[in-house]
Amino acid sequence: MGNAHVKETRKLSRRSERSERRLFLADGPKAVEGALEVPGCVVEVFATTAATEQYADLAAAAPQWTLVDDRALASLSDSVTPAGVVALCRFLDRPLGHVVDATRLLAICADVRDPGNAGTVIRCADAAGADAVVFAGRSVDAYNPKTVRASVGSLFHLPIAVEPDPAAAVRAAQAAGLQVLAADGAGEVDLDHADDLLAAPTAWLFGNEAWGLPAELAGLADHRVRIPIHGRAESLNLSTAAALCLYASARVQRQ
């Protein structure tokens, strides 16, 4: 395979390049498997000879399977120890209106900057049975390689929407009949005693890892909910907090 093609594909490590071409890379067998389950998502799969033998089922499902050497594969991979297979994928995000329609459980990430946290929120939302995730404001790109890797394939399991204005995401959820619950350490509602509230269709609003939610954005929510801290820890990691909130809603909604 030509070096020029690898070099051109490698440019997708830059957000501007991904946004312009609406293409991204999914690294590793789990991500590639998830991408191949979405009709029309995968453009091409790059793999080493060893990976072709190890992941023969992926090779059979790929629209195009391109052999590369270890060095070329490593240049496309975001992993310290590449698994030998990377997929070139088309963007998956959907219009916000389509994502919030007929939804019972939704996660809205406002100005979430860390790709590991973002990917883990996607994974938690998928595990909890949420219907979609919205990345709003100045959040990290959902197709950042580290976000894709941290989602462990969940990026391909549920709809993703991108909305530049967090307030617009909140209002769209409310217009679709969802209550918006802001995860806020100073919230007036205790998650341990919120079962009656959690029974309703809900969009959880999560803020930045460092400074949380701006007061004006949190003020748009129907309620602000705090996760009680029973020990001496000052706070919880964003993705951990998101998991607790989403699972709390899922538990009540399934009763």
Phi, psi and omega in degrees: 000141186290143178297329182298320181293318177297316181298318180293319180292324181297336179299342181291358172292343179266135181300319181299322180291318178298315182296320181291318184266348183053046178226152177210171181249137176245120190255127175102157186297322180296316180294317180295319178300315179297319180296322181291341178283344181264114183305129176078001183285315186274128176269318188198147175241126176263136181206153173278167179300318180298320180292327178301320179286320183288324184243054183299328180293324177292320179300321181293330183270344186285139177294329176211129183242115187245123179282135175224161176277173185300322182293316180295319180297317180298328180289338179267342185270148176263356185272148175293326178237085183302142179274355175096006182215130181222134180254139171269120190236153173274150176306148184247350188296150183240162178300144182304317181300323179290326184288319184278345183289135178055040182249141177252336181214123188221146174247128175247120179258115181254115178059036175278114191263332186279122183296326178296316176297316181299314179295323179290326175298318177301314181297317179295318179299317178298313182296324181281351181085021176294161185269336184188168175228137177245130173257117187239157177067225183264036178293157176301152176299129179299340183257011171304136183307322180289327176294313180301314182295318181292337179284346178049046177092345183293338176306331184267000185259342182216155184295145177238136174236151177238127181226117182298333184252109180302323180297323178295324178295318179297313183294323178296319178296316180294321179295334179274004176093012178265138167282144177254122178249118179273124175284111190216122181301339179255019184295156183276345182252134178269125182302328180294341184234037187242018186303318180299322180290321186288347181291337183279155173305133194223140167248118175274134180250118181245139184256189182299147182301323187269314188243004176072217182259135172300146184302321182291327178285314177301328180292341177281341181291156178287326177211152173251126188242131178254147172267120184293140176255111184267341179256210186259358178298140182287323183198179179247151171301146183306311184293327176294315178299318179298318179299315181298316181293314182294319179292326177298315178296316181299319180299314183289319182294336181269356180288000000 
